[in-house]
Amino acid sequence: MSAPTRKLAAILAADVAGYSKLMGEDETGALAALRKLRQDLLRPTVEEHRGEVVKSMGDGWLVEFASVVDAVNCALQVQENLVNHKIIKLRIGIHIGDIVHEDEDIYGDGVNIAARLQEIANPGGVALSGRTRDFLDSKLANGFRDAGEKRLKNIAEAVRVFVTGDGQFDQSPSVDVPLSLPDKPSIAVLPFDNMSGDPEQDYFADGIAEDVITALSRFRSLFVIARNSSFTYKGSAVDVTRVARDLGVRYVVEGSVRKAGNRVRITAQLIDAASGNHLWADRFDGNLDDVFELQDQITERIVFATAPEIEAHERERARRKPPESLDAWELYQRGMWHFYKLTKDDLNSARALFDKAIARDPDFALPRAGIAYVCYFEVFQGYDIAYDEVLDQGLAAGERAVALDDKDGFAHHVLGRMLHRTGQGERAIAELEKSIALNSSFAHGYFGLAAALVWQGRAAEGIVALDMSMRLSPQDPMLWAMQGMRASCCFSLEKYDEAEEWARRAVNVRPDLFQGQIYLATALVGLDRLTEARAAIDAARRARPDLTISVFRHIVRHANAEFLEPRIAALRKAGLPE
């Protein structure tokens, strides 16, 4: 056994984001892409910058450098070369510290902190410790922004973190800066575990939890975290206290669902995260025909435990109009499971399942609303569709959903989004306000309202709605869109410094989308930083090569002139072609 050697070194830790998912979807393709990355990019770039790969862990690597500058330049070059890669995205962390070489492996402070920094970097991003940045010259150091002190897993002291300025940092709240608690009982409902032994039943367990979230959200006396944030913990062994701190709530609901034949068993427990005490836990057994009644029982128990002052007539507001057919509900839940993935194929699958649900129960409102939302996101994502035809179809589906159930907040929200996309701004605002009145914890309702307000020239009101949206869903997959819209509001109010800050957050979360770069370009024009604005336009056109002034006008043709014309002028000044 060789004697251990100790020295100071810069350690680069890298791994492939979403590796397990890639392997599950296409093992052969993922392995081939990984092999090509290792041979054609990673090793040559490491050698070029005088580094040494000291440990390879399948989808991850530890690389040692004698020079911090070499380590950082290597990381930036690797990420730049991977910007347009269709499969592989890396997360990279770098720290300089004491390491020990022993038995062909490395250990120590430098390795541990680099690995933790890598874990909090977003796909395509680089995260540095403050100590690492101190070794860089001003030009290289200025390429990183200060993300504040972070508590890293299993690291005793907080670490100052700096991230690449054009993106890539985990935007979820850090554990050392918890969100403040609202002034009313606040709850997060975690995804229920599927105990049926059949992965195909995941949608059923998700549907139960989602319905409980929706029912609780109808109580104005409660503050309920949105499904899109609480479901980020799906499939993970969670620490309830950590979840409560991340989401800024006092109470957490956990549960499980076991479906066997025509029988279903639902267990649920409510935990006071401040004390760790279980306020209640119960089991609900019944036939599948009773599933909606079981959901109501769970909701009522949660309400009784957290907000006993709620009056009987308010409890009645949590009742919803259930479908006549459980089959229709199951088809709707399957459709929503696909919908939340937002890929073109998944949206098509969701549409097909919603159609089947409507065939089973023509009076069930939610599948109609689901079709309208599919249409909205097909337009929003810029998929290859017949634009006007899809908008007309979505508007008709939204109108029908509201006609079938005027008390459903989701239906009014989707109708409002479609009305806005079809140029009916004032009516859209009215529908979105009604959706929030029916569901006071509906994060996307506030987001939709904010978009409608700013597009109608009411940016200051839009900021209020956006802040509520992000508070209700602080880890939402659409957080980048909320942040981008916040930047747009600031641009309208000529607060260009704030607009740049919010736009960079949006780009940080989704550097692969053109919208964030558009927000950034307009903010930089407002700050008279035209060279950077042109770089943002170049990045936007890499993400969407057909992007022009004409295309942009088409995308936001529903907005009024007060919103549109200043942005057209800014984009033209930033170099976006006609």
N, C-alpha and C positions, 0 to 999 in steps of 0.2 A: 504494500500500500504506500503510495507516494505521500510525502509530508505535505500538509496544507500550506499554501502560500497566500498571504494577505496583501492587498494593495487597493489603491484608490482607482476607480474606473467609471466611465460612463456606460450605463447599461440601457440598452434598448429592448423593450419587451413588446412583442407584436403577436396578434392572433387574428383569425378570420372571424368576422362578425357573422353570427347566425349559422355557424358551421353545422350544427346538428340538423337544422332545418334544411340546409342545402343537401346534406347527405340523404335525408329522408325523401326529398323530392327527386333527386337524380344523383345517386351515388357515383355512377360511372363518370358523369360529366363533372361533378364536383372534384373527384380525385384527379381527373385529367387537368382541370383548371389549376388545381393546387400544385400539381407536379410542374406544370408549365411556369407558374408563378415562381416556384422555388428555383428552377433551373435558369429561366430566362431573365428574371428581374431581381429577385431578392439576393441571391448569392453574388451575381456580378456587381450589383450596386453596393453591397456590403464591402466587397473586395476593393472597389473603386475608392471607397472612403476609409480604407485601412481598418476595417472592422473584422471581427472573427465571430462566426456563429458557433457558440459554445454549447448550445442545447437546442434540439429540435423536438417538439412535442406533438407531432401530427399536424395540427392546425395552428401551432404557435411556435415562436422562436425567442431565444434569448441571445442577444448579440452584444459583445464587449468591444468598447472603443477606448483608446488611450486619450482621445481628444473629444471633448463635449461638442465642439463645432462640427467635427466629422460626424458624430452621432446624429445631430440635429439635421445637418444637410442631407445625410443619408435618408432619414425618415421623410423629409419633405420631398425628396426626389422620388422615393417609392410611392408616396401618396399621389404625387402629381401624375406619375405614369399609370396609376390605377383609376384615375378620375372617370374614365369612360368604360371601365371594365364592366361587363354585363353580369358577372357572377360574383367575383371576389371583391370584398371590401375589408380593409384591415383597420384595426384599432392599434395605436402605438402609444406607449408611454416611455418616458426617458427620465432617469435620475442619475446623479453622480454621487457615489458613496463608497463605503468600505465593502469589499467583497473578499471572499475566500474561495480559492480553487482547491478542490479536494475530490479525488476519485473521478476525474473527468467531468465534474459538475461544478457549479458556482453557487455560493450562498452569501447571505449577508444583507445589510441594510440597503445597499444599492439595488439588489435583485428584488427584494420585497416591495420597496416603494415603486420601482419601475413597473412591476406586475400590477399593483393596485391602480396606478395611473392609467395603464393600458385598459383596465376594466371599466374606467369611467369615461374614456375617450369614446366619442361617437364614431360610427363607421366612416372611414376616410379621414380621420382626424389624428392629431398629435397633441398629447398633453405632457407638459414639462413640470417638474418641481421648480419652486422658486430658486432653489440652490443651483439647479441646472441653468436656468436663465441668467443667473449672475455671471456665468462664465462666457456669455455671448457678447459680441460687439453690438453697438447700438442698432446697426442696420438689421442684423439678424434678430435681435431681441424685439425690435419693434413689430415684427411679424406675428407676435403672440400677444394676446390680451389677458389681463388679470381676471381670473375667475374666482378669486377669493380663497380663503382658507377652507380646506375640506378635511373632514374626518374620514380617513381611509380605513378599510377593514383590517383589523389586527395590527394597526400602526398606532402606537401610543400617543404621539403628538400630532396635532393638526398640521397639514402640509399646504403651503401656498402653491396654488396651481395656476399655470398659464397655458392657454390653448391657442391654436392657430387662429389668426384673426379672421380668416375667411371661412371659418366654420369648424364644425366637428367637436362638440362637447355635449355630454349628457346634460340635457336641460331640466331633468327632473330635480325637484328640490333637494339640496344637500342635507345630510342628516344633522349638520351642526347649525343650520338656520331653519328651524321648524316654522311652519306656517302658523299664524295666530289662530286661535279657536274662534269660531263665530259666536254671536251672542245668543244662539239658540242651540238645542241639542243637535250634534253633528254626527253623521253616520256614514260609514263605508261598508257596502255589502260585497264581500269577496266572492269570486266565482265558486259555485258549489262543486264539490268533488263528485265525479261520476263513479259510483261504486258498483255499477252493473256488470263490470268485466268486459264490456263491449265498447271500444273507442267510438263506434258509430253513435253511441248514445250521449256523447259529449254535448251535442246541441240541445238535448233535452234538459240536462243539468244546467247548462247556460241559460236556457229559457226560463227555468224556474227562478234562478237568481235575478235575471233581468226583470222579470215581472214583479218581483219583490221590490227591486229598486224603483221601478215605475210607480208602484202603488205608494211607497213611502214618499216619493217625490211630490205627490199630490197634496201632502200636508204642508201648509205654509208655516207651521210651527217647527218644522224640521229642516235641517240643512243636510242634503244627501249628495254624496260624491257621485259624479256621473259614471255610468257603466264603463266608458272607454278608459277611464283612469283606474278604477278598481280592478278591471279585468287584465291589467298589465301584470298582475300577480298570478295569473292562471298557470297551473302546472308547477308552481314553486312552493317549496317549504318556507312559509313566511313567519316572521316574528311580528306578532300583532302590534307590539309597541312601536316597532319600526314603521309598520304600515301607517299607524295612526299619526306618527310624526311626519312622514312623507306627504300624507294627504291632508294633514291639518284637521283631524277629527278626534272626538272623544271616544266614540263607540265603534266597534267593528263587529260585523256579523259574519260568521262562518257557517258552512253547512255542507250536507252531502245528499245525494239522491241515488236511490237504488230502485231500478225499474225491472220487474220480472213478470213476464206475462201481462196480465191485466192489473197487477198490483204495483203500487208505488209506495216507497217509504222515504220521507224527507226528514232529515234531522237538521236542527239549527241551534245556534247558541249566540248569545249577545254578550260581548265582553266590554267592560269599562277599561279602556287602555290606560287611563291615568292611574288606576289602582291595580290593574291586572285581574280584578274580580270578575267572575262569571255572574252576570245578572240573572240569566235564566238559560236553560237548555231544555229542549224538548224534542219529541219524536212524533211525527205525524204520519199515520198509516191510512191508506184508503185505496179504492179502486181508481183506475185512470179516469173514470167518469167524474171523480171527486177532486181532480187535481186543482181546479180553480178555487174551490172551497178551501182546500188545504193551503193554497197560497194566501188567501184572505186571512186564515187563522194565524199564519206566521206573521203577516204584516201587523195584525191587530196586537199580537203579543209583543212585538218590537215597540209599537207605539205606546202600549200600556207601560212598558218598562222604562221608556226614555222621556215620554212627555205625557204624564198622566193628566195634565190640565186640559188636554184636547177634549173638546166636547163631543157629544154623540153625533151631532149633525156634521161635524168636521170629519169624524171617522167615516161617515157615509161617502164622503168625497173620494175615498180610496177605492170604493167599489168601481169596477169597470164593467163594461158590457162584454161578457165572454162570448166566444163563438159558439154556435150550435154544435159544431163538430170538433172533437179533440184532434182528429186527423188534420183539419184545417190549421189548428194552432201549431201542431208539430211541423207541418209543411212551412208555415210562416217562420218558425224558429230555425229550421234548416236554412231557409232563405237568408235570414239575418246573419247566420253563421258565415255564409259565403259573402254576404254584402260587406261585412266589416273588413274583409281582406282588400277590397277596392281594386283588384286587378280586373282587366277586361273580361277574362274568362269567368272569374268569380261573380262579377256583376251579371253576366249572362246566365249563370247557374241560378243566381238569386231570382232573377226575373222569371225563369222557368218554374221555380218552386212557388213563387207568389201566384203565378197563373194557376197552378194546380190547387193552391189553397182557395183561390176564388171560385174555382170550379166545384170544390167540395162545399163551400159555404159562401154564396154570393153576397150575403149581408155582413160579412166579417170585414171591418174597416181596415185593419192593419196591413193586410197584404196589398191593398190598393195604395196605401201610403208608402209601402215598401217599393212598389213599382215606380211611384213618383220620385222617390229618393234615388233609385237606380238611374232614372233619366237625368236627374240633377247632376249626379257624379259622372255620368258618361260625358256630359257637357263640361263639367268642371275639370276633369282629368284630360280633356282634349282628345278623347278617343275618336277614331275614324267612324263617324256616324252622320246620318242626315240630320243636321243641327236643328232645323226648324221643326221637322217631323217629330223628333224626340222631345223637344220642348212642348209641343202641342199634346203629345201623348202623356207626358208627365203632369201637365196642368190638368188634363181631364181626370187622371187617376187621383190627384190631390183633391180636386173638387168632389169627386165621388166618395173619397174616404171621409171627408168632413160631413157630407150629406148623410152617410151611414152612421157616424158617431160624432156628434157635435161636441162631446165632452172629452175627446181624446186630444191631449196636447201635442202628441207626435204628429197626428194628422194635420192639425192647424199649422204646425211648424213647417212641414213639408210643403203644404199648399202655399205658405208664405214665401218659401224659397223659390218655388216655381213661378209664383206671381211676379216676384222681383226679377227673375231671369227673363220674363216676357214683358218687362217694361211697365208693370203696374205697381209702382213703388209705394204709393200711399196705402193701397189696399193690402200690399204685402206687409207693411209695418203693422197694420191693424191685426192681421192674422198672427204674426209673430208675437205681438203683445198678448194676444189671447192665449197662445200656446204657453207662455210663461205664467199667465194668470191661472191656467189649469194645472201647471206643473212648475212650481216655483224653484225647483232644483234642476231644471233642464238646461245643462250647460250649452248644448248646441242651439237651443232656443235663443239664448242670449247672444251667441255668436252670430246666428242668422239675423237677429235684430240689429246687431252692430253693423253688419255688412250693409243691410238695407238703409240704415241711418246715414252712414258715411257716403254711400252712393247717391243719397238724396241731399247731400250738403249739410248734414247734421253731425259733424265729426265729434264735437265735444260730448254729445249724448252717446255716440258710438263707443267712446273710450270707457264710459261708465259701464256699458253693457259688456264690453270685452273683458274688463277687469273681473266682472262677476263670472263670466264664462270660464276664464282661466283659473279662478279660485275654486269653482265647482269641479273642474277637471284638470288638476295641475300636471297630470302625466298623459294627457290626451294624445292619441296618434295624430290628431289634427292640430296640435299645439303650434306647429310652424305656421299654419294658416291664420290662427288667432294672432300670433305675434306679427305676422306680415300685415294683417288688417290693422293692428295697432300702429304699425309704422305708417300705414296709409292715412290713418286719422291724424297723426302728428304732422304729416306732410300737408294735409289740408289746412291745419292750424298754423303752418309755417314754423313749426318747432322741429327744425331739420336735424339738430343734434339728437333729439330723442327718436326721430324717425330713423336715423342711421343705426342707433343702438338696437331698436326693435327689429329692423330689417336684418341686421347681422345675426340676431338670434334665430330668425326664421331660416336664414341661409345655413346657419350652424346645424340646425336639426335636419334639414333636407337640402343639401347642396346640389342634389341631382335634379331639382325642379327649377323651372325658369321663373316662377312667380316671385320667389324671394329675391332673386337678382334684379327684377324689375323694381321692387320696392326699394332696394338698396341704391340702384342707379338714380332714381328720382330724388332720393334724400341727398345723395352726393352732389347732384346738380344744384340743389338748394343751398348746399354749403360751398358751391363754386369750386369743387374738386373734380374737375372734368376728366382728368386722366384716369382716376379711380372709377368714375362713372362709366367711362368707355370700357374699362376692364369688366365691370359688372354686366354691361350689355353683351360683351363677347361671351361671358360665361352663360348668360341667358340663351344666347343663340346656339351655344354648344348643346344645351339641354333641349332646345326646340329650334332646329335650324330654319324653319319656315317663318320664324317670328319677325314681323315687320310692323310699322305703324298701322298699316291697314288691318293686319291680323289682330293687333291689340284693340283697335277700335271695334272690331267684330266681337271680341271676347267680352268687352265691357260696354256693349252698345245699349244696355239697359240703364246705364248711369246717366245722370243729368250733366249738362254742359259745365256746371260749376265744378263737378268732380273731374270730368274727362279732359277738358281743354288744358288745364295747367300740367297734367301728366303727359299729354301728347307733346306739349312744348318742351318739357323736361327730357322726355325720351328722345325727341328729335335732336336736342342739344347734346345728349349723351352719345349720339351717333347711330341710333336705331334707324335703319333704312326705311324708305317709304313703302 
